[in-house]
Amino acid sequence: MVMCSAFNCNTRPGQGLAMFHYPKDPRLRKLWIEKLKRKNFSPSNHGKLCEKHFVETDFVVSREFAKSIGFDQKKLRLKDDAVPSIFALPEQQKKTPCH
């Protein structure tokens, strides 16, 4: 079973959250991978990210609106230009001072 490929995220299919394949567009796919900040990471053809890593405006229909009308959240759709932006950084990266 495929888990979310973001660091420290254990979301799996079947938990009621939407899971998204990496984009086929090479430019957008590269952006997604860069945002993960995982050294030497290359997602498999089955790699996915869960909805937790996207802001509300990344979705065609907001999560809250979808929930309010009884829409299955697992079927949420991302906008064509959506890029993940919400990640929990590893402790080591959090402690590294910026210069």
Order of alpha helices (4+ residues) and beta strands (2+ residues): beta-alpha-beta-alpha-alpha
